[in-house]
Amino acid sequence: MKEILILLILVSCGVRQNPSNENDCIFDHATQTDGFVRDVSKFKNYTWVDSIKTAFIRLENGDSIIASRGGCAHFGVSAKWTHKTNSEQVGKDYVLKQSKWLANRIYNETDYVHFTSKVDSAFSQMA
């Protein structure tokens, strides 16, 4: 088993830098639901843990994804993908492909286009 941490961070709205308490947060963490994974057919086998606002997803091929979203001063989505593969198979191109696959399922179209643009730019500079 090999783990790849795929961070999908979008929509950065840094209006307040250091909120003094949770009530000062721009985004209400309490209202986050499993809506971003619920209707994704590839994610039909998941468990939502409401207390930590996280989805534990088991894919058909045995891979698993832990996904959460929310924030306080910044709103973001993060995912940790654990998969069965040879470490030789995991390179820059593989990570890019898997990141886009995941983003295409949990982002709306506008956010997905923004994400792929930023990721493609970042990966092209990693030559």
C-alpha positions as CSV (number, residue, x, y, z in Angstrom):
1,M,0.0,0.0,0.0
2,K,1.2,3.4,-0.9
3,E,-0.2,6.7,0.4
4,I,-0.4,9.9,-1.6
5,L,-1.5,13.1,0.0
6,I,-3.4,15.1,-2.5
7,L,-4.3,18.5,-1.3
8,L,-7.1,20.2,-3.1
9,I,-7.3,23.7,-1.9
10,L,-9.5,26.3,-3.6
11,V,-11.5,29.3,-3.0
12,S,-9.3,31.2,-0.6
13,C,-11.2,33.9,1.0
14,G,-8.9,35.4,3.6
15,V,-11.0,38.2,4.9
16,R,-10.0,37.7,8.6
17,Q,-6.6,36.5,9.4
18,N,-6.7,35.2,13.0
19,P,-10.2,34.8,14.4
20,S,-10.3,35.1,18.1
21,N,-12.9,32.3,18.4
22,E,-15.0,30.0,16.3
23,N,-17.9,32.5,16.2
24,D,-15.6,34.9,14.2
25,C,-15.2,32.3,11.4
26,I,-16.4,33.3,7.9
27,F,-17.3,29.7,7.1
28,D,-19.6,27.9,9.5
29,H,-17.9,24.5,10.0
30,A,-21.1,23.2,11.7
31,T,-23.0,23.4,8.4
32,Q,-20.6,21.3,6.4
33,T,-22.2,18.1,5.1
34,D,-21.4,15.1,3.0
35,G,-23.0,16.9,0.0
36,F,-19.7,17.1,-1.9
37,V,-19.4,13.3,-2.0
38,R,-22.9,12.1,-1.6
39,D,-23.9,12.2,-5.3
40,V,-20.6,10.9,-6.8
41,S,-21.3,7.4,-8.1
42,K,-17.7,6.3,-7.6
43,F,-18.0,7.2,-3.9
44,K,-21.1,5.2,-3.2
45,N,-19.3,3.3,-0.4
46,Y,-18.4,5.9,2.1
47,T,-18.9,6.8,5.7
48,W,-19.5,10.4,6.9
49,V,-18.2,11.3,10.3
50,D,-20.1,14.4,11.2
51,S,-18.1,15.3,14.3
52,I,-15.0,15.9,12.2
53,K,-16.8,16.7,8.9
54,T,-14.9,14.0,7.0
55,A,-15.8,11.3,4.5
56,F,-14.0,8.0,4.5
57,I,-14.4,6.6,1.0
58,R,-13.7,3.0,-0.2
59,L,-13.3,2.8,-3.9
60,E,-14.2,-0.4,-5.9
61,N,-10.5,-1.2,-6.6
62,G,-9.7,-1.2,-2.8
63,D,-8.2,2.3,-2.7
64,S,-9.5,4.6,-0.1
65,I,-9.8,8.4,0.2
66,I,-10.3,10.5,3.3
67,A,-11.8,13.8,2.3
68,S,-12.9,16.8,4.2
69,R,-13.8,20.4,3.5
70,G,-14.4,23.6,5.5
71,G,-12.3,26.2,7.1
72,C,-12.5,29.3,9.1
73,A,-10.8,32.2,7.4
74,H,-10.0,30.1,4.3
75,F,-12.3,27.5,2.7
76,G,-10.6,24.4,1.3
77,V,-10.9,20.8,0.5
78,S,-8.3,18.2,1.4
79,A,-8.0,14.5,0.5
80,K,-5.6,11.7,1.4
81,W,-5.6,8.9,-1.1
82,T,-4.3,5.4,0.0
83,H,-3.9,3.0,-2.9
84,K,-2.4,-0.3,-3.8
85,T,0.4,0.2,-6.3
86,N,4.1,-0.2,-6.9
87,S,6.1,2.8,-5.7
88,E,7.6,2.9,-9.2
89,Q,4.2,3.7,-10.6
90,V,3.8,6.8,-8.5
91,G,5.4,9.7,-10.2
92,K,4.5,13.3,-11.0
93,D,2.2,12.3,-13.9
94,Y,0.4,9.8,-11.8
95,V,-0.2,12.2,-9.0
96,L,-1.4,14.9,-11.4
97,K,-3.8,12.4,-13.1
98,Q,-5.2,11.2,-9.7
99,S,-5.6,14.8,-8.4
100,K,-7.6,15.8,-11.5
101,W,-9.7,12.7,-11.3
102,L,-10.6,13.4,-7.7
103,A,-11.1,17.1,-8.2
104,N,-13.4,16.4,-11.1
105,R,-15.7,14.5,-8.8
106,I,-15.9,16.9,-5.8
107,Y,-15.7,20.3,-7.4
108,N,-18.2,22.2,-9.4
109,E,-17.2,22.9,-13.0
110,T,-15.9,26.5,-12.3
111,D,-13.7,25.3,-9.4
112,Y,-12.5,22.3,-11.3
113,V,-11.3,24.5,-14.2
114,H,-9.6,26.8,-11.8
115,F,-8.0,23.9,-10.0
116,T,-6.7,22.2,-13.1
117,S,-5.3,25.5,-14.4
118,K,-3.3,26.1,-11.2
119,V,-2.1,22.5,-10.9
120,D,-1.0,22.3,-14.5
121,S,0.9,25.5,-14.1
122,A,2.6,24.3,-10.9
123,F,3.5,20.9,-12.3
124,S,4.9,22.4,-15.5
125,Q,7.3,24.4,-13.4
126,M,8.5,21.2,-11.6
127,A,10.5,19.9,-14.6
